[in-house]
Amino acid sequence: MNNPKIPQKNPYTIKVEKEKTYFWCSCGLSNKQPFCDSSHKKDGKFEPIKFVADINEELDFCGCKQSKRPPFCDGSHSWIKF
């Protein structure tokens, strides 16, 4: 697999907790989207992206896996055609 799977076009809006560590799925194969469940190990070309929350807040994590600023949505999904 050269390109990540697109689990959903729109972002995942998630409430994160201060000082908690999250691992965003970059391959799109995880069953725990938008976070990693180690499914990337089947392919070996992708690695999760680590994120530690600075504050309690709601964030938009990329669901299309095309963001230029992962793990966050940058609107790239608006250019994807299904």
N, C-alpha and C positions, 0 to 999 in steps of 0.2 A: 504494500500500500504506500504510494508516494504522497498522496494528499489525505488530509484527515477526513473522516466521515462527518457529515453534517447532521447532528442529532436533531436540531431544530433551527429554524431560520432566525427567530427572535432571541433576544437575550434572556437569561435567567436572572430574575431579581431576587436577591438573597440578603437576608439580614445576617450580617457578620458580627461576631463578638470580639471585643477588644482583647488583644494579645493571643487570640486563637489562631492556629496555623491551618491553612487550607491548601489543598493541592488541586489545581484546576486541570481537568483532562484536556490535553492538546490533540489527542488522536481521534476523539469522537466516539470511541467504542465503549466507554464506561456505561454501566447500567445505573450509575449514581450521578448522572449529569447534574450540574456542570463539573462535578468533582471526580477525581480519579478513583478507580477501583482496581487498578493494576492491569486492566485489559491491554494496555500498550505493550506489555511483555510478550504478547502473542506475535507482534510484528517487529518490535525492537527499534523502530525508526523514530518514535516519539517518546518524549519524557514529559511528566507533569510539570506544571509551573507552580512553584511555592509562593504563597501569599500569606503574610501575617497582618492581621487587622490592627490598625493603630487606635481605632475607636469603634464603639458600637454604632453601626450605620447600615443602611440598605444600599447595596451596590448591584450594578448590572454586569453580570459575567457573560462573556461571549458564548453564544449557543451555536453559531455557525462555524466556529473555529477558523475564521478568516481574518480576524482582527489584527491590525498592525500594532496594537498595544495590549497584547494578552497579559493577564487573563480577562481584561475588561472589554466590553462592547465599544466599538468605535464607529458603528453604523455601517460596517462593511456588508452586513446582511442585506442592506437595501439594494445592492448590486447583484445579488444572487438570483438566478432564474431557476425555478423548479419545473 
